[in-house]
Amino acid sequence: MICWLTVTRSAQSIITPMYNASGWLDECLQAVIQQDFTGTMELSVFDDASTDDSRKVVEGWKKRLQARGISVVISGHNSPRPRGVGYAKNKAITQSCGQYLCFQDAVSVSLCGFVCVCVGLCQPKQLIGCKVRRAPEGSTERYTRWINTITQSQLITQVYTSHGPTVVMPTWFCSRNWYLKVGPFDEGGKGVPEDLLFFYQSLRQRGGVARVDQCLLVYRYHEKAATHSVTEETIWKLRVDFLQEQVLSRWESFTIWNAGKQGRKLFRSLSPTNQERVKAFCDVDDNKIKKGFYTYEESKQRPKPKIPVLHYKDASAPFVICVKLDMTGGVLEENLNSLLLEEGTDFYHFN
């Protein structure tokens, strides 16, 4: 499909992959109608083998959307099982025509100015997102706070944390050209973090990341979300690989901040080359520090490698921080500040 080559510069496509979302669609689609964007807009929905009446619900909204001036494209498949979120997103994009792509989860709700604000700020080589309000209120409280409070510079420096993309997928807005350069989304299906893979690839292509500092989306949490099928180990491996590629490859040596479980796990996950670059672990726990070193028991080397364990004040940058953010009552942040370190130069969070 090549219709996007001839559309006007103001054309926006709302991209909605859909699977068994009938209970949320009325609120979602009403919000699309209430967008205050005045340019050309279309809604592109791809149904990934829903077994409920999701397709029927969308069809029931078609005339109301068209009356608002929003063209509607609906398709899907009836295979015995869904092909996955990445597949559905790619299909919805392929059948759409807009120059810009606004990703809209079928279960979330875009607030009135979302499209208008994002199109006004989006750069050609950039993923843009916004602040969110979680529903139900209070769900994933730490994660939501992180989404909404990290700084513009941390949108780049904190891409290695377990939280995933620093602008969350349901708020993504980008040009079609950028999607075509970076994508498509991985179509591996259940258990594949297609958003994280795309996000990392966008960064590899030197793409920018920006967040609108307004709450423009109600981001719904529900137990059947596809993200719950992705294992912690899958995410861990992707994060470690990206950290090694983007950061550790530039460092001659570094210190792992945390001599406990998470720090040791990171060490064991590194390539042999990067393991050799670890000059020390550091910690604040006297019991760990008194041991003096960590022995890498799984190593085939003889003698087995022993890595020093130091008090953080005796250690030297750069650091990979393996302590959870927002879980130490501000002590971690105070300790980092006391050393006059700069995030993105002297340390990166991997927590």
N, C-alpha and C positions, 0 to 999 in steps of 0.2 A: 504494500500500500504506500503511495507516494503523495497523497493529497496534501500532506503538510508542507510540501515545497511551494505551494501556491497560496497558502493562507496569509492573512494579514499579520502584521507584527504583534497585534494585540491578542491573538488567539490563544486561549488557555484550555488545556485538557485536564479534567479531573479524573485521575486514574484510580479505579476502585476494583481491586480483586475481591471476590466474594465466595464465601463457603459457609453455608448454614447460618446466615446472619439475619434471618427474617425478623427476629425479635427486636433488632436495633435499627433496622433500615428506615423506618418512618422518621425517626428523629434525625438520622444521618441525612436523608434526602431533603427534609424540610430545611435543614441548615444550608444545604447547597442552594436552594431557592432563595434563601435570605442573604446570600452573599451580595455585597454592595459594588462589586466589580461591574463596570459598564461596558467593557469590551466584549469581544466574541468569546463565548465559553461553551464547552461541551462536557458531557459526562460520559465516560467510557467504562462500562462495567463488563467484567468477564467472570462468569459463574463457573467455579471449579468443581463441578459435579455435586452441587448441593443436593441433599436428600430432603430438605424442607421446602417451603414455598417461597424461598428468597427470590427466584426469578419472577414469579408472579407478582410479588410485592413491588419490585422495580418497574415491571411493566405497568402496574397500576399508577405509578407516579409519572409516567412518560408524558402524558398530555399536560400536566401541571408544570413540569420542567420546560417543555417546549413553549408553553404560554408565557413563561418568564424569559424566553429567548435563549434557552439552553438546549442545544441539540443533544440527542441521546443515542448512544450506540450500545446495544446489549447483545452479548453472545456468550457462548460457553460450551461445555461438553457434558455428555451423560455417561462417561466411563464408570466402571464399577467403583473406582476410588479416585480421590482428588490427585492431581499432578503436583500440587504444592504452590506455595505463595509466589515463588520466583517465576514459575511458569505462567501463573495467572496474571501477574504484573506485566510480563513481557507481552502476553496476548492483548491485554487491555491497551498497552502503549501502541502496539502494531496497528490496531484498528482505529486509533485516534488520529487527530489531525492538527492539534495545537502546536505552536512553537515552544510553549512552556508546559511543563508537566507538574501538576499538583497532586501529590499522593494522598489519597483519602481512604483510610480504613473504613470498611462497612460498619464497624461497631463504634467508631469514634465520631465526634461532632465538631466540625469547623465553625468557629465563631464568625460573626458577620464580616469582619474586615480581612479575613485571612488571605484570600486570593489577591485582593487589591494591594495590601501591604507588601506581600511577597514579590509580586511582579514589579513593584516600584523599586525594590532593593536588590533583586537578584542580578548577579553578574554572570557573564557567559560561561565561565569555568568555575562553577561554584554550586555547592549544596547549601541551601538555606533552610532554616527551621525556625521554631518559635518556642516560647515558654508554654507550659501546659497546665491544665488542672486535671487532677486524677479523679476518676470515678470508678468505684465508690470512693468518697473522700477518706483520706487516711491510708489507702492501700499503697504499698511500696513507698512509704514515707521518705526513707533515706534516698532512694533512687530519684524520686520526684524532686526532692530538694536539690540534689546534684544537677539534674537537668536544668533547673531554673536559675541556679546561682553561679555556676562556673563562669569565669570571665572569657572574653573573646580569645585571649591568648591560650587559655586552658582548653578551648575547643580543639586546639592542635596538640598541646602537650599531654592531655589526659586521654588520648585515644587508645592507650594500652591497658586501661583498667577493665575490671570485669563488668562494668556497666554497659559496655558496647559503644556504638556510635555516640558521639558527643552532642549531635542533634538527632533526635529520635525519629525513626522512619515515618511514623504517621504524620509528621509535620514537614516532610521533605518537599522541596520545591526546586526545580532546576530546569535548564533549557533542554529541549529535545536533542540538540547537537551534543550537549555534554553527556547525556545518557548514551547516545550512539557511540561516543568515544570511549566511555568507561565500561558500558554494559556489553551484553545484556545481563540481567540477573541470573544467578546460578539456578538451574532447574533440577537440582538433585532431589528436591521434594522434602518430605518429612525428615526432620533432624538436621537440616542444612540452614545455617544462619545467613540467608541470602542478603540481608541488609548489611551485616558486618562485612561480608565479602565485597560487596559493591562499594561500601564506604572506604575500605582499605585500598581498593583499586583506584578510587577517585583521588585519594591522597597520593598514591604512587604516580598518578598522572599530573601531579602538582596542582590539584584542584583545591579551591578555597572552601572554607567552612564558615558559615555565619549564622547567628541566631537573632531573630527579632525579639527585642526585650519587651514583648507584650504577650499576654496569655491569649492565644488565638485558637486553642484546640482543647476540647474535653477528651482526654486520653483514657479510654475505658480499659479497666483491668477485668479479665475474666479467665476462668480456669481452663477453657478449651482453646485459648489462643495458641497459634502455631509455635510461638516462641518457647512454650513449655516442652516441646518435643526435642529441643536442642540440648544436648548434654553439656554439663559443666566442663568435661574433659575436651569436648570438641572446641568450645570457646577458648579454653586454656591453651591448647596447641596453636590455634590461630594467633592468639595474642603473643605467645612466646616467639613464634616465627616472625611476626611483624616487628616486635621489639628488637630482635636480633638483626633483622634486615635494615631497619631504619635508624636504630640508635647504637646498639652494641658494636656494629661493624665499624663505627667511627671512633670508638674508644679503645685506647691501648690497654687500659685496665679500669676496674671499677669496684665499688663496694656494694654488697647487698645489705640493705637496712632491714634487718630482722633475722636473727639467728634461730628462730623457731620454725614451726612446721612449714609456713608458706615460703619463707626464704630458702629453706633447704629444698623444697619442691622445685622452686625456680631454678636453683643451681643444678639439680639433677636433670632438669628439662633442657638445659642449654647444650649446644654443640660442644664437642671436646675443645675446640678452639676458644670458645667463649668461657668455658669452665676455667681454662688456664688464665684468662684475663681477670678472674675474680681474685682481688688481692686480700679481701677480708670480708667477714660478716661484721655488722655492728648491731648493738642492742642497748637497751636500758636495764635489762634484767640481770642483776648481779649473779644469779645462779648460772646463767648461760655464759656470762663473761668470765667467771671463775674457772670454767672448764678449759678456757684458753684457746681451743680450736675445735673445728668440726671435722670429723673423719668421714671421708666419702667411702663408705663401706662397699657400695656396689661397684666401685671402680675395679678394673682388671689390672691397673698398674700396681707394681710392687716397688717400694712400699706404697701403701694407699695414701692418696693425697690428704693432707691436713691443712685446712684453711683457718687462719687466725680468727678469733672472735674478740672484738674490741668494744669498749664503750664508745658510743657515737661521738663523743667529744675528742676521742683519740683517733678516729677514723678520718679518711680523706675522700673528697669528692673525686669523680662523680659517683652518685648513688642511684641505685634502683630501689625505690621504696616499696616494701612488701608489707606495709601496715595499712589496715583499713582506714580510709578517710572517715572522718566524722564519728569515730568510735572510741576516741581516747580522751574525750572532754577537753579537747584543744591542746593536749600535751604534745602530741606529734608536731602540730603546727608551730607551737612555741619553740620546740627543739630545733626545727628546721630554720626558723627565723633567727634563732640565737647564733647560728653559724653563718648568717648573711648569705644564704644560698639563693640562686636564681633558678626557678623552675624552667625546664627546657634547655638549660645549659649545665647546671650542676647536679640536677636530679630529675628523674621522671617517676611518676607514680605507676606501680604495677601491683594493684591490690585487689 
